């Protein structure tokens, strides 16, 4: 089984949390493992936060790794749906 790094997205997946999330993502990329995102507590998400996840997903794909989700909040699902990002974020099965 492939190794996996887990990151908790907290309550906000947004521009105001971008720097701290980016640092977590960057560290995770260095491990060379798949990434699991805990997003069950996300109460607010915006375009910047979701764009960062898509960028991370593309970067991971270049190394043969991917993102999986652990619990996804209704807010995150709803925001991704409004922005047409359900498929690119692999949230359709959530």
MOSUL-V774761 format. One record per backbone hydrogen bond with DSSP energy under -1.0 kcal/mol. CO is the residue of the C=O (numbers start at 0). NH is the residue of the N-H. If there is no record, write none. Layout:
CO&NH ; CO&NH
//
This chain:
2&33 ; 4&35 ; 6&37 ; 10&42 ; 10&43 ; 12&45 ; 13&16 ; 16&20 ; 17&21 ; 18&22 ; 19&23 ; 20&24 ; 21&25 ; 22&26 ; 23&27 ; 24&28 ; 25&29 ; 27&30 ; 28&31 ; 33&4 ; 34&67 ; 35&6 ; 36&69 ; 37&8 ; 38&72 ; 43&12 ; 45&49 ; 46&50 ; 47&51 ; 48&52 ; 49&53 ; 50&54 ; 51&55 ; 52&56 ; 53&57 ; 54&58 ; 55&59 ; 56&60 ; 57&61 ; 59&62 ; 59&64 ; 60&63 ; 65&34 ; 67&36 ; 69&38 ; 70&38 ; 72&76 ; 73&77 ; 74&78 ; 75&79 ; 76&80 ; 77&81 ; 78&82 ; 79&84 ; 80&83 ; 84&88 ; 85&90 ; 86&89 ; 90&93
//
